Amino acid sequence: MKSKKLTAGLFAFYFLALTWIILFKMQFSWRDLPHLQGINLIPFGASLVVNGRMNLGEIIQNALAFVPFGIFMRVLLQKKPLAMQLVPIVAASLLFEAAQYVFAIGASDITDVLSNTAGGLAGLAVAAVLEKICARRWVKTINILCLAGAVILSVFISILLLKNL
């Protein structure tokens, strides 16, 4: 039970950091946010083409940002079927894209939803593999890894804060 509470706390920290990264573009001032309001419903369309070439970096970054989401959902919803573990990942991605559009702080793009979902699925797979490898201690292993990640992220955010003072 204690490990589930730790997982939930780590997820809350991760989700707040993810929100800051996606919606606030790691900015500390509302004025510094881009004032864009667009929507792209064509997967892998023109929004990813830069200088005539496909920008795969953004797709990969979006996917990587959602890998922990999948890992957390596997732990927090372990008794639920895979589809129910995936629903919060897709819902959060759609919510982030809608918020960017509504608040005009970024372009909403279906490619982002697809890459975020792919990252979440990869996280679910990573957690499933850890579950097989570590058997009874898989949740503890994930919590240790996520706690280390939270510490690293906290240091990174602290450095950014100090730099922007």
N, C-alpha and C positions, 0 to 999 in steps of 0.2 A: 504493500500500500504506500509506503514511504517513497519507493522508487517511482510510482505513478505520479505522486505529487511533485517530485523533483522534475520528472519529464514534463509535466504540465507547466511548471514554472519556467523551465528552459524553453519550452515552446512559446510561452508568452513573451519572453525576452527576444527570441528569434523573430516572432511575428512583428513586434514593435520595430526591430531593426530593419526587417524587410519592408515595412511600411515607410520608414524613413528613407530607405534606399530607392524604392520604386516611386513613391508619390512625391517625396521632397527632394529627390535627386541628391541626397547627402548634403543639402544646403541647410544653413542655420537661420536664414532670413527668408521670409515670404517674398521679398522684393527680388531675390536672386533666382527665383524659380522661372523657368521658361513659360511664356504665355502663349501656349499653343493649344489649339482646339481642332483636332482633326480625327477622322476615323477611317480606317482601312479595313475593309472586309474581304480583301483578296489575299489569301494565304501566300506568303513568300513573294508578295507583290512589290510594287515600286518603292515602298517605304524602306526597303532593305537594300536598294540599289544605290551605291555611292560611286560616283565617277565611272558608271557603266559596269561595275562589278558588284556581285552579291556580297553583302556585309554579314558573313557568318559569325563574326565575333559577338554581335549583339544577341544572336540566337543562342549561342553557346553560353553566354553570360546569364541570360534569362533562365535557361535550363539549369545551370549550376546553382543559381539562387534558390531554386525550388526543390533541389535534392533533399535538403534537410526537412522540408515540409513533408515530403513523402516518408522519410524516416520517422518523424514524429507521429504521423498518422498511423503508421504500422504499429507503433507502440501504444498510442492512446486508444486506438480503435481495433486492437488485435483480435477481438472476438467477432468483429464485423467482417462481412465478405469484402473482397477486393474492391468491388464497385462502390461500396459505402465508404471505403477508405479514400477513394479517389474523388468523391463528391466535394469534400471541403477544399481540396486542391484546386479543382476547376472553379468552384464558387469564389474562392479568394482571388484567383486570377481575373475572373470576370469583374469582380468588385473593384479591383485595382484599376482595370482598364476603364470602367465606367466612371470612377472617381476622377481619373485623369481628364476625361472628357468634360464632365460636369464642372470641375473647377478650373478648366483650361490650363492645366499644368503639364500637359504632355499629349502626344498623339496616341490615340487608342488604336490598337492593331491586333487583328485576329492572329497574326503570327506570334505575337507575344503570348497569347492564351495557349496556343499550340505548343510553343517551346516551354512555357511554364508547366504545362500538363506533362510533357515528356520528361522534364526534370523531376516532377513529383513521382511519376511512374518509376523512374530510375531510383529514386530514394526508397520507394516501396520495395523494389527489387534488392537494393543493398541491404535493407533491414531484414528481408526474408532470408538472404544468404547468411547474414550474421546470426539470425535465429537458428539456422541449421548448424552452423559451425560452433556456436557458443552454447547451444542447447539451453540449459537452465539459467545461464548468466547473461543472456543476450541483452536484456533490458538494462542491466547494470553496465554492460560494455558500451551500449549506446549512450547511456547517461554520462559515462566518463568521457567519451569522445565529444559529446555535445557540450559538456561543461568546459572542456578544453577549448572548443570552438568559441564558446561564449566569452571566455577569458580573453582570447586573442582578439575577438571582435570588440570587446570593451576597451582593450588597449588601443586598438586602431581608432575607435571613436574618440577616446581621450586625446590622442595625438592630434586628430583633426580639430577638436575643440580648442586645444591649447594653441594650435597654429592660427586659428581664426579669431582669437581674442583680441 
